[in-house]
Amino acid sequence: MTKRKVYLDHSATTYVRKEVIEAMMPYFSDIYGNASSFHQYGQESKKALTQSRETFAKLINAEYSDEIIFTSCGTESDNIAIKGVLPANHGRHIITTQIEHHAILYTCQYLEKKGYKVDYLSTDSAGKVNLQEIKNIITDETVIISIMHANNEIGTIEPIAEIGQMLREINKTRKNPVLFHTDAVQTAGKIKLDVQKLGVDLLSVSAHKFYGPKGVGALYVKKGTKIEPLFQGGHHENNLKPGTENIAGIVGMTKALELANNEISEENQKIYGLRKKLKDGILSKIPEITINTNTAESVSNVLSVSFNYIEGESLLLMLDMEGIAVSTGSACASGSTEPSHVLKAIGASPLASQGTIRFSLGKQNTAEDIDYVLEVLPRVVDRVRQMSPVWNSKFEK
Ligand SMILES: *Cc1c(COP(=O)(O)O)cnc(C)c1O
């Protein structure tokens, strides 16, 4: 009997949808011209690029299509956003949060070494930042505030539109506006993005998190935002991201977001249901656990659970042997034994943090998948705990 395989790591990456692959295919073989070339080959590619940009702009409600900069990934979008605005604007102060993805966090730590001042906002136990704290921390030197739309480890959605509104008010009386960036890599395709409602100047997404291909992302840059490129080359992408465009990737990403936006409510409803089933099952079947995800204020697909008296890595490996793919905290943090910076920020105990697993659901998951997980997980957790001296001494008479 072949074992069931259940992929529950969609926040790390997703497969590419068939419709997306089909949309991309012609741009590998038939339509391969360089979009900067003036002959017909080039113009065909250029047409696909222009159309994608227009469609993509509409999908996130950007006012102008040239506000969309196609990039190579979410990490690159984040880097261009932060590092790009610093030399072009007055001031040396950056505000971000303690729970950002490493693409932001490490960028900010690097900039601190280069002499910039960075403040890292704390969060409440749900992982949400506080508007008053932001207001208090802004100075005349503040260039940019970067706050993720939803967290990749626990799924918390941040109040971006409220912050955007607050900043618009604050900027009315400032000589140099505070710019606002959000890393929306975990919300694109799960929440309908509207850059105008969110009130952001810059917004990052990455295709491989919403059933598009790897190696392509986008950065929204509101018209009039002062920003410089990170590297020099041709005049591609409004001079912000030189290099021959990845037309197939860009077409694929646009198609993926279009499909996701069309299906957003039915898809979320399904995923919410599966996550509830998983959460309720874990709560009823396994003792000594903490649910880290505030399911009322998070994206639909993430459930972070801490299993006390367990190493998350051991649990991950044993689940993997049963065909179940999950992650500890986040894919980018795994491999390190440091407790997750996100769990630390929400005040999770080190004991609990150690045994944390992120389940992230996606399109192809079914109720039967969750049944299988709920059958395997209690058994595996129990087995790992039996090997733990702390667990055993706790229950010795
Ligand atoms: C995955 C992720 C990134 C990085 O995106 P890449 O395309 O893999 O570079 C950035 N931010 C968040 C919140 C993510 O989840």
The ligand as a Gaussian input file, in Angstrom:
#p B3LYP/6-31G(d) Opt

LIG

0 1
 C        8.634000      33.694000       1.449000
 C        8.631000      35.053000       1.997000
 C        9.549000      36.033000       1.528000
 C       10.616000      35.713000       0.527000
 O       10.098000      35.494000      -0.747000
 P       11.061000      34.787000      -1.832000
 O       10.306000      34.906000      -3.104000
 O       11.209000      33.371000      -1.381000
 O       12.328000      35.526000      -1.842000
 C        9.465000      37.293000       2.044000
 N        8.554000      37.606000       2.976000
 C        7.666000      36.712000       3.449000
 C        6.673000      37.136000       4.467000
 C        7.681000      35.406000       2.979000
 O        6.817000      34.513000       3.458000

